[in-house]
């Protein structure tokens, strides 16, 4: 469901909770409380209020975790691209033109690997923080240059990559989602009990609760996986690094044939 547009996700979530609300409104409450809603007497508003408070606190706790993780991944992507750009900047200052050219080419190959190989793996949940061969070659060239600033920049890029992968692939546990759905159903049931004596008031109350739960869950779902869906992060910054690296690579001079 997550790769779908936000409107489609919203429609599916709204349909799910609407079905539960209608089930409670049309079947559960009339059978449980009777047609007049007086079988158990009056239900005080404190009961659904406590359920709604519990649901709100639980939603807030998990929503904050999801949104903060999403922002952390976005910052890591920017930091990674910035650090690779610093490597290119430092390569421009090397005395050896051939060494600088090799570094630019290595950065371009590494950025290509991140864009074409690692990014699809992030979307498929199969990415690994193990260093690819392109990164190993870049590390060897950077260390061989002896430039402390360049070595530090590449180290920052590696740290940002690890953070992007490890944090981006973290997910909210199934237990949390299950508790969230249970509390939502309990909130709908509680507000149905509160208005058991009036079908119109019950329908209005359940409609408001349903929309509220839907909005919260849609916000959480579209941010649940940073590399999937309408709000997924794209490798735009890394594409800029690749473009910069490729444009700065100096073509090798053609070799002239020896004269006889």
C-alpha positions as CSV (number, residue, x, y, z in Angstrom):
1,X,0.0,0.0,0.0
2,X,2.8,2.5,0.8
3,X,4.0,3.0,-2.9
4,X,0.5,4.3,-3.7
5,X,-0.3,8.0,-3.9
6,X,-1.3,9.7,-0.7
7,X,-4.9,10.1,-1.8
8,X,-5.2,6.3,-2.4
9,X,-3.6,5.5,0.9
10,X,-6.1,7.9,2.6
11,X,-9.0,6.4,0.8
12,X,-8.0,2.8,1.9
13,X,-7.4,3.8,5.5
14,X,-10.7,5.8,5.6
15,X,-12.6,2.9,4.1
16,X,-11.1,0.5,6.7
17,X,-12.1,2.7,9.7
18,X,-15.5,3.6,8.2
19,X,-16.3,-0.1,7.9
20,X,-15.5,-0.6,11.6
21,X,-17.5,2.5,12.6
22,X,-20.5,1.4,10.6
23,X,-20.3,-2.1,12.1
24,X,-20.3,-0.6,15.6
25,X,-23.1,1.8,14.7
26,X,-25.4,-0.6,13.0
27,X,-24.8,-3.9,14.7
28,X,-22.7,-3.8,17.9
29,X,-24.3,-1.0,19.8
30,X,-28.0,-1.8,19.0
31,X,-27.5,-5.5,19.9
32,X,-25.5,-4.7,23.0
33,X,-27.5,-1.8,24.4
34,X,-30.9,-2.4,22.9
35,X,-32.7,-0.3,20.4
36,X,-33.4,2.5,22.9
37,X,-29.8,2.3,24.2
38,X,-30.8,2.0,27.8
39,X,-30.0,-1.6,28.6
40,X,-26.8,-0.6,30.6
41,X,-28.0,2.8,31.7
42,X,-26.1,6.1,31.0
43,X,-22.4,5.9,30.1
44,X,-20.5,8.8,31.4
45,X,-18.3,10.8,29.1
46,X,-15.2,10.2,31.2
47,X,-15.0,6.6,29.9
48,X,-14.5,7.5,26.2
49,X,-12.4,10.5,27.2
50,X,-9.9,8.2,28.9
51,X,-9.8,5.9,25.9
52,X,-9.3,8.9,23.5
53,X,-6.5,10.3,25.8
54,X,-4.7,6.9,25.7
55,X,-5.1,6.7,22.0
56,X,-3.8,10.2,21.5
57,X,-0.8,9.7,23.7
58,X,0.1,6.5,21.9
59,X,-0.3,8.0,18.5
60,X,1.8,11.0,19.5
61,X,4.6,8.9,20.9
62,X,4.9,6.8,17.7
63,X,4.2,9.6,15.3
64,X,7.0,11.7,16.8
65,X,9.4,8.7,16.4
66,X,8.5,8.2,12.8
67,X,8.7,11.9,11.8
68,X,12.0,12.4,13.7
69,X,13.5,9.3,12.0
70,X,12.3,10.7,8.6
71,X,14.0,14.0,9.2
72,X,17.2,12.3,10.5
73,X,17.4,10.3,7.2
74,X,17.0,13.4,5.1
75,X,19.7,15.2,7.0
76,X,22.0,12.2,6.6
77,X,21.5,12.3,2.8
78,X,22.5,16.0,2.7
79,X,25.5,15.4,5.0
80,X,26.7,12.5,2.8
81,X,26.5,14.6,-0.4
82,X,28.1,17.5,1.2
83,X,31.0,15.4,2.4
84,X,31.6,13.9,-1.1
85,X,31.5,17.3,-2.5
86,X,34.3,18.3,-0.1
87,X,36.3,15.3,-1.3
88,X,36.0,16.7,-4.9
89,X,37.0,20.2,-3.6
90,X,40.1,18.8,-1.9
91,X,41.0,16.8,-5.0
92,X,41.2,20.1,-7.0
93,X,44.0,21.1,-4.7
94,X,46.2,18.1,-5.3
95,X,49.5,18.7,-7.0
96,X,49.3,15.6,-9.1
97,X,46.8,16.0,-11.9
98,X,46.6,12.3,-12.6
99,X,45.9,11.6,-8.9
100,X,43.2,14.3,-8.8
101,X,41.6,12.8,-11.9
102,X,41.6,9.3,-10.4
103,X,39.9,10.6,-7.3
104,X,37.2,12.4,-9.3
105,X,36.6,9.2,-11.3
106,X,36.4,7.2,-8.1
107,X,33.9,9.6,-6.6
108,X,31.8,9.4,-9.8
109,X,31.8,5.6,-9.7
110,X,30.9,5.5,-6.0
111,X,28.0,8.0,-6.5
112,X,26.8,5.9,-9.5
113,X,26.7,2.8,-7.3
114,X,24.8,4.7,-4.6
115,X,22.2,5.9,-7.1
116,X,21.7,2.9,-9.3
117,X,22.4,0.0,-6.9
118,X,22.0,1.1,-3.3
119,X,18.9,3.3,-3.6
120,X,16.7,0.5,-5.1
121,X,17.9,-1.8,-2.4
122,X,16.8,0.8,0.2
123,X,13.3,0.8,-1.4
124,X,13.2,-3.0,-1.3
125,X,14.5,-3.2,2.3
126,X,17.6,-5.2,1.2
127,X,20.3,-2.6,1.6
128,X,23.4,-3.4,3.7
129,X,25.9,-1.1,5.4
130,X,28.7,-3.2,4.1
131,X,31.1,-1.2,2.0
132,X,30.8,-1.7,-1.8
133,X,33.9,-2.1,-3.9
134,X,33.6,1.4,-5.3
135,X,33.9,2.8,-1.7
136,X,36.9,0.6,-1.0
137,X,38.7,2.0,-4.1
138,X,37.8,5.5,-3.1
139,X,39.1,5.0,0.4
140,X,42.4,3.6,-0.9
141,X,42.9,6.7,-3.2
142,X,41.9,9.1,-0.5
143,X,44.3,7.6,2.1
144,X,47.0,7.4,-0.5
145,X,46.7,11.2,-1.1
146,X,47.7,11.9,2.5
147,X,45.3,14.9,2.6
148,X,43.9,15.1,6.1
149,X,40.9,17.2,5.1
150,X,40.0,14.8,2.4
151,X,40.3,11.8,4.7
152,X,38.1,13.5,7.2
153,X,35.5,14.4,4.5
154,X,35.3,10.8,3.3
155,X,34.9,9.6,6.9
156,X,32.0,11.9,7.4
157,X,30.4,10.6,4.2
158,X,30.7,7.0,5.4
159,X,29.2,7.9,8.8
160,X,26.3,9.7,7.0
161,X,25.8,6.6,4.8
162,X,25.7,4.3,7.8
163,X,23.1,6.6,9.5
164,X,21.1,6.8,6.3
165,X,20.9,3.0,5.9
166,X,20.5,1.9,9.6
167,X,18.0,4.6,10.5
168,X,16.2,4.5,7.2
169,X,15.6,0.7,7.5
170,X,14.4,0.9,11.1
171,X,10.6,0.3,11.3
172,X,7.9,0.5,13.9
173,X,7.2,-2.9,15.3
174,X,4.1,-5.0,14.4
175,X,3.2,-4.9,18.1
176,X,2.9,-1.1,18.1
177,X,0.7,-1.1,15.0
178,X,-1.5,-3.8,16.6
179,X,-1.9,-1.8,19.8
180,X,-2.6,1.3,17.7
181,X,-5.4,-0.4,15.8
182,X,-6.8,-1.9,19.0
183,X,-7.0,1.5,20.7
184,X,-8.7,2.9,17.6
185,X,-11.3,0.3,17.6
186,X,-11.8,0.7,21.4
187,X,-12.2,4.5,20.9
188,X,-14.9,4.0,18.3
189,X,-16.7,1.5,20.5
190,X,-16.5,3.8,23.5
191,X,-18.0,6.7,21.7
192,X,-20.7,4.4,20.3
193,X,-21.6,3.5,23.8
194,X,-21.7,7.1,24.9
195,X,-24.3,7.9,22.3
196,X,-26.2,4.5,22.4
197,X,-29.5,6.3,23.0
198,X,-29.4,8.4,19.8
199,X,-28.6,7.0,16.4
200,X,-27.9,10.4,14.8
201,X,-25.6,11.6,17.6
202,X,-23.8,8.2,17.5
203,X,-23.3,8.4,13.7
204,X,-21.9,12.0,14.0
205,X,-19.6,11.1,16.9
206,X,-18.3,8.0,15.2
207,X,-17.8,9.9,11.9
208,X,-15.6,12.5,13.8
209,X,-13.6,9.8,15.5
210,X,-13.1,7.9,12.3
211,X,-11.8,10.9,10.4
212,X,-9.5,11.8,13.3
213,X,-8.0,8.3,13.4
214,X,-7.6,8.2,9.6
215,X,-5.7,11.5,9.4
216,X,-3.3,10.4,12.1
217,X,-2.6,7.0,10.5
218,X,-2.2,8.4,7.0
219,X,0.5,10.9,8.3
220,X,2.3,8.0,10.0
221,X,2.0,5.6,7.0
222,X,3.3,8.0,4.4
223,X,6.4,8.7,6.6
224,X,6.8,5.1,7.7
225,X,9.4,4.1,5.1
226,X,11.7,6.9,4.0
227,X,12.6,5.3,0.7
228,X,9.1,4.2,-0.4
229,X,6.0,6.2,-1.5
230,X,5.1,9.7,-2.4
231,X,7.4,11.2,0.3
232,X,10.3,8.9,-0.4
233,X,13.7,10.5,-0.5
234,X,15.3,10.7,-3.9
235,X,19.1,10.7,-4.6
236,X,18.9,14.2,-6.0
237,X,21.9,15.5,-3.9
238,X,24.0,12.5,-4.9
239,X,23.1,13.1,-8.6
240,X,24.5,16.6,-8.3
241,X,27.7,15.1,-6.8
242,X,27.9,12.7,-9.7
243,X,27.4,15.5,-12.2
244,X,30.1,17.5,-10.6
245,X,32.5,14.6,-10.5
246,X,32.0,13.6,-14.1
247,X,32.2,17.2,-15.4
248,X,35.6,17.7,-13.6
249,X,37.2,14.5,-14.9
250,X,39.9,15.5,-17.3
251,X,40.0,13.3,-20.5
252,X,43.3,11.5,-21.0
253,X,45.6,13.1,-23.5
254,X,45.9,11.0,-26.7
255,X,49.2,9.3,-27.1
256,X,51.2,10.2,-30.1
257,X,52.9,7.5,-32.2
258,X,56.7,7.6,-32.0
259,X,58.4,9.0,-35.1
260,X,60.6,6.7,-37.1
